Amino acid sequence: MSYKNSKKLYKKGLKHLVGAVNSPVRAFASVGGNPLFIKKAKGSKITDVDGNSYVDYVLSYGPMILGHRHKKVQKAITKALKNGYTFGASTNNEIKLAKIVCNAFLGMDKVRFVNSGTEAVLSAIRLARAFTGKNKIIKFAGCYHGHSDALLVAAGSGLATLSLPGSKGVPEGAVQNTLIANYNDLESVKAHFEKDDDIAGVIIEPIAGNMGVVLPKENFLKELKEYVNAKGGVLIVDEVMTGFRSTFGGAQELLGVEADITCLGKVIGGGFPVGAYGARNEIMKMVAPLGEMYQAGTLSGNPIAMAAGIATLKELKKQNPYKQFEETAKILEVILTETAKKYNINLTVNRFGSMLNPFFTNTEVTNFKEAQQSDTKKFAVFFWEMIHNGIFLPPSQFEAWFLSSALSEKDIKKTAEAIDKAMETVAKM
Ligand SMILES: *Cc1c(COP(=O)(O)O)cnc(C)c1O
């Protein structure tokens, strides 16, 4: 396999792009080596600029749940393009997508479309504050909720327990209203509420996916919701990753919990920039133009993006691939754990629906601290061996692998063979 063209483009990209990328994870910093540049993708496969083809478990970090360029989605986009790209006025497709989304989520009467998950979350937090009249927000260490100032605290690396900015350029003032709790630890949430009566609510990834895949313990979310509501706060469930992915109604449906405010992104736009936040009428009526919480967007509800979202969600509903995802993820888990055992490598596999994560560690992983015990050097070796054998994985120990409904048995077989070779290489380290 040659990576000549990727190398060339990387060098070229460094001149006018920051690190040759537009989102840091794409620079492959945590696995080292030259990042791959992509030419195209179709179905379960992605092809780089050197013509190497890979089974794709990145799927643009989640959105491409049907695989790339599904023909119904492609058709819908092509049709929408003929009518114009953006109007600054409402279209019927916004109403259609809103109906699909509100019908999928139990506690959602109304939804507002935005352009990214980051935007969905920062708006949801403003809404929680507007609704409760309180200022502070509790987030969990290791959960990522986009790159807005107030949420760049303990967001998947370092600074795990202090309300200190996780990035240069974020003033302390911007995070002083952000409190940190530990995932799967209700007591750590209670401790904040007992000391503070200015807490608007709690935000959580229902299935954490940004510290690797970490599952909530039995009833953790239900108990969290009950407690937070009893204290007069709202529960914001960030389903940007899990919405339409865990199952059609998101992780909430599977975990039997109803968010006060839900954030969506990724799958909802079918590969185009769409985010959304939604809630029951009582809360959504705070948002302008109905209420006094301001939030706006020039390209929000973009017609092409709406068309892609509608086509994706309709097809997803029709395919109903969730049982298949569960089976495929289970097969991959068994392959990963058995191969690791064969080569005497410590490995813990976490999975939920169509997301999974092999952690190079011998302990269970139920929170950020445990996730961080993983051997990232082993992961880096594993990652590159998988690339050399035609499998495209997220270039970080702490990013989830995603499944698409385009994945075939042949793809799984190829993946299993690559895993064997990669583990063999890891064992030689
Ligand atoms: C990806 C993600 C975000 C941020 O979404 P962007 O579209 O990248 O801004 C927020 N929350 C969660 C849980 C995510 O996985």
The ligand as an SDF file (V2000), in Angstrom:
LIG
                    3D

 15 15  0  0  0  0  0  0  0  0999 V2000
  -20.0640   15.2030   17.9360 C   0  0  0  0  0  0  0  0  0  0  0  0
  -20.6920   15.5910   19.1960 C   0  0  0  0  0  0  0  0  0  0  0  0
  -20.9810   16.9320   19.5120 C   0  0  0  0  0  0  0  0  0  0  0  0
  -20.5450   18.0740   18.6300 C   0  0  0  0  0  0  0  0  0  0  0  0
  -21.1400   18.0470   17.3870 O   0  0  0  0  0  0  0  0  0  0  0  0
  -20.4530   18.8800   16.1740 P   0  0  0  0  0  0  0  0  0  0  0  0
  -21.4070   18.6840   15.0400 O   0  0  0  0  0  0  0  0  0  0  0  0
  -19.1170   18.2730   15.9640 O   0  0  0  0  0  0  0  0  0  0  0  0
  -20.3790   20.2870   16.6090 O   0  0  0  0  0  0  0  0  0  0  0  0
  -21.6750   17.2030   20.6620 C   0  0  0  0  0  0  0  0  0  0  0  0
  -22.0500   16.2210   21.4910 N   0  0  0  0  0  0  0  0  0  0  0  0
  -21.7830   14.9290   21.2360 C   0  0  0  0  0  0  0  0  0  0  0  0
  -22.2560   13.8860   22.1820 C   0  0  0  0  0  0  0  0  0  0  0  0
  -21.0810   14.5640   20.0990 C   0  0  0  0  0  0  0  0  0  0  0  0
  -20.7790   13.2910   19.8740 O   0  0  0  0  0  0  0  0  0  0  0  0
  1  2  1  0
  2  3  1  0
  2 14  2  0
  3  4  1  0
  3 10  2  0
  4  5  1  0
  5  6  1  0
  6  7  2  0
  6  8  1  0
  6  9  1  0
 10 11  1  0
 11 12  2  0
 12 13  1  0
 12 14  1  0
 14 15  1  0
M  END
$$$$
